[in-house]
Amino acid sequence: MEDISRIFDILTQYEEKFPNQKIALAAKKEGVWRGYSPTEYRQTSDNLSYAFIKLGVQPGDRVGIIATNRPEWNMLDMAIMQVGAITVPVYPTISENDYRHIVSHSGMKFVIVEGVEVMNKISSILPDAPELQQVYTFIDRGKFPYLAQLIQLGEENPAPEELQRRRDAVRPEDCSTLIYTSGTTGLPKGVMLSHYNIVSQLKNLRPTPSKWSCRALSFLPLCHAYERMLVFLYQHLGMSVYYAQNLGTIAENLKEVNPTMMSAVPRVLEKFYDKIWNSSKNMKPMKKKIFRWAVKLGEEYRIEACDRTIWYNLRHWVADKLVYSKIREKIGGNFDIIVSGAASIQPRLAAFFSAIGMPVYEGYGATEASPVIAVPSRVKFSREVGTVGFPLTGVEIRIADNGEILCRGHNVMMGYYKDEELTRTVIDKDGWFHTGDIGRWTERQQLQIVGRLKNIFKTSVGKYVNPQAIEEKFCESPFIENMVVLGENQKFAAALIAPDFEFLKGWCHRHDVTYTSPAEIINDATIYKRFAREVAKYNTFFGETEQVKRFALVSDEWSMKSGVLTPTLKIKRHIVQQRYKEQIDKLFGVRD
């Protein structure tokens, strides 16, 4: 068959090219995995398309999906796009004000929502969304029509000829989706991506997974360009996609699914690492010593065989026999690739997981870049710890004089929805997209991400500080869950530290310190002194002007729910600065 040119071409391609594939999509319902074949996937998507046609959805209309990952998400996505409409994926964890902005700004005509909380928020903003014609829920909640009724409407009103006419009318350069960036500052911006933008990514990423890779586990939000594109890639390659129930069930789902591929954000891999390290706590002394020796050896792993010595390979072979093979067995994965993105991963973690047979491919991109800009491949020297590989085929990368990464190619977005002026600020007249990230080339011409341009600050003595580099290093400490370094126009750098309270609780138990609650323990003098030693230890990795001179511990949980983290677990620095203004002022000795 012909190659795909629009995203929804994957539907028919999947069915025709992989006729023996039994499961295209799967999710756990009432404790049992429910799989959908490529044919079921296509048929349900078509029925939903018929329903949208019956309801009067026109090409170019915006239709929203507000839900966690589930097979029906993909079916709705395909159904929307193949009638010529535009999918607007929205996180189910954002505020009512953000929903108000996105629904109103996008001019959404229909929306399908999951969960009572989201339904109530959308109900509250209906007076402010005159273009929103109908709300659907995934199950019957007694307030709005629901998905089963939408599918039934399509079954009762088949329109295959009209659907084919609609499909044929969609051009590769037409907008396929409008993605509102979660962002770490300001209101969400609507990124317009064409079918061509995303399909070009799929075509150029085809050689990356091995041909034997056949099963993917997905748990990052489909609302995010990164995960959504990867799920399109899985389908394009004929792989089965299994959706984890939630972040808390990943370990269990890994054992059940035995995936060959998945994506993750660094924080998830950090949690995996912590569990692996902590699993040795109750081992007998000799076994514990061997286990931790093997873990530390893994952190020194080099990807390219030519970069590893014979002595290292021999020790690695022993470690694999004694420790790594046991870890793999417990995790339940036969991994070809783990894609890490959305933020920089600590090099020691990328090395460790690669060493134990869970090869980490750290990619780099942005929603505005569809999203991949650079990614490792199977070409020699493309994959190295601490780098994000080479530019994706068809993408040019240039480092500007100020260190900013610029990219140009098939991946650059159509623009920001309803905002030509803002579009011109990030895409120059020559087509270069200004990422806002700082990067450099290694000797082997791999791209390395250094930091975020807008986060770099200058102290009052004229010294520039890159807080991201400091935060990433300090977060290697098991005591530190998250951290924000501050110091714009101040004499020195200071930090707010969110401790890892689970680790801290165990430390208190081992050192006879009474642990009561996060709010009380951060004020304990013993704990403060212990963190001071940890800060002093990691300060040694930095020059005098970059060292953290003062710090404060915070007891609040930094999460998506608390509004401090984005859905990809990046810190919203402006929220931190607003929320902890009093503590920050004290750090710098500011008086009212």
Buried (B, 14 or more C-beta within 10 A) or exposed (E): EEEBBBBBBBBBBBBEBBEEBEBBBBBBEEEEBEBBBBEBBBBBBBBBBBBBBBBEBEEEBBBBBBBBBBBBBBBBBBBBBBBBBBBBBBBBBBEBEBBBBBBBBBBBBBBBBBBEEBBEBBEEBEEEBEEBBEBBBBEEEEEBBBBEBBBEBBBEEBBEEBBEEBBEEBEBEBBBBBBBBBBBEEEBBBBBBBBBBBBBBBBBBEEBBEEEBBBBBBBBBBBBBBBBBBBBBBBBBBBBBBBBBEEEEBBEBBEBBBBBBBBBBBBBBBBBBBEBBEEBEEEEEEEEEBBBBBBEBBBBBBBEEEEBEEEBEEBBEBBBEBBBEBBBEBBBBBBBBBBBBBBBBBBBBBBBBBBBBBBBBBBBBBBBBBBBBBBBBEEEBBBBBBBBBBBBBEBEBEBBEEBBBBBBBBBBBBBBBEEEEEBEEBBEEEEBBBBBBBBEEEEEEBBBBBBBBEBBBEBEEEBEBBBBBBBBBBBBBBBBBBBBBBBBEBBBBBBBBBBBBEBBBBBBEEEEBEBEEBEEBBEBEEBBEBBEEBBEEBBEEBEEBBBBBBBBBBBEBBEBEEBBBBBBBBBBBEBBBEBBEEBBEBBBEEEE
